[in-house]
Amino acid sequence: MRFPLFIALPLLTLTGCSILPSGSGSPINWSSHSADIYRQGNLPSSNYKVVSVVNGESCQREYKAAPASESDALKALRADAARFEADAVIETQCFNLKPDADSICYSEVSCVGRAIQWVD
């Protein structure tokens, strides 16, 4: 059985695509860049600009594994904010999501916020 060309061609053209930022310099070390987290209703006193909406998730994929945690979801949120070289994340909210029948997670925590950069 041959793989149809109309399916293979678009897949081959997408192999070089990425949604992650790229540049001519060295890659961003996401683990070393740690954005401050400001919870909902607590805003920084410094001037800032919003650069993106960011999110992070924690998922318990195995029944006997550790449950999803807010700290893991916030760590993922910081990693997402680092992609935008954010200094902080404001209006951060975390939610414990209940699994659906078709969910791959036994427990899940999702955090969302706005990534910001300080302005002079």
N, C-alpha and C positions, 0 to 999 in steps of 0.2 A: 504494500500500500504506500503510495507516495503522498508526502505532505503537500497540501495545496500551496501554490506560490502566492496567492492572494492573502494567505495567513502568514507565511514565512517572511515575506518582504517587509511588512510593517514592523514585525518583531525584530528583524535584523537592523532596521534603521533606528530603533529606539535603544539599542544596546549601549550607545555612548551617552545617553541623556541622563541627567541627574537633577534632582531638585535641591541638592545641597549647594551652598555657595562655593565658588572656586575662584582662585586668584593666582597671580603670578608668584606671590610670596609663599611662605611656608604655611602648611595647613593649620587651622585653628585647633588648639589643644582644648577640647571642650571640658575635660576633667579639671583643668587648672583654672578655668574662668568660672567664678562663682558669683552669681547675681544675688543681691539682697532680695528678700521676699517681704512684701508689704501686703498684709491681709486686707480684705474688703473693709472699707471705712477708715483705713489708716494710710494716709498719703505722705510722701516725703515733703520736707520743707524746701528743698532745692528745686531749681528750674530743671525741667526735663522735656524730652519729646518722645512720643510713642513711636516705636519702630515696627512692632508687630504684635499680633495676638499669638500667644504660645500656650502649649498644653503639655501635660505629662501624665502617664498612666502607670499603674501598677496592677498586674494581673496574676492571680493564682491559677496556674494552668494545670496543676496536678492536685488530686484530692488530698494527698498526704503532705503537700508542700506548705510552706509558711503562707498564711493568708496575705492578701494584698494589703499594702500599708500606705498611709499618707506620706510617710518619710520617703519611701521609694518613688512615689508619684511626684513629690516635690523635687527629688533629685533629677528625675526625667524632665521636669519643667525647667530646671536650671540648665540642663543640657540643651534643651530647645532654645532657651533664651541666649545661650552662648553662640548659637549659630548666627545670631544677629548682633553679636558683640554688645549685648545689653548689660547695663550696669545694675539694673534692678528689675523686678517684676511687681507691678502694682495691681490692686483690685483682685488679688488671688483668692480663688474659691476652690475648695475640694469637695468632692461628692463620693459617697459610697454607693456604687451602682449595684442593683440587684440583678443577678444573672437571669437571662432569658433561657427558654428551653433549648435554643440553638446557640447559646453563648459558649465560647471556648474557655471562659474564665469561671472558676468556682466562686471567686470573690474578685472585685475590681474597685479601685479607687482612681478617680480622674480629677486632675487639677487643671485649672485654666486661669490665665491672667494676661496682662498687657506688658510686654517687654519695653523698657524705656532706656534712654541714654541721657546722661546729664548734659546740660547746655550751660555755657558760660554766661 
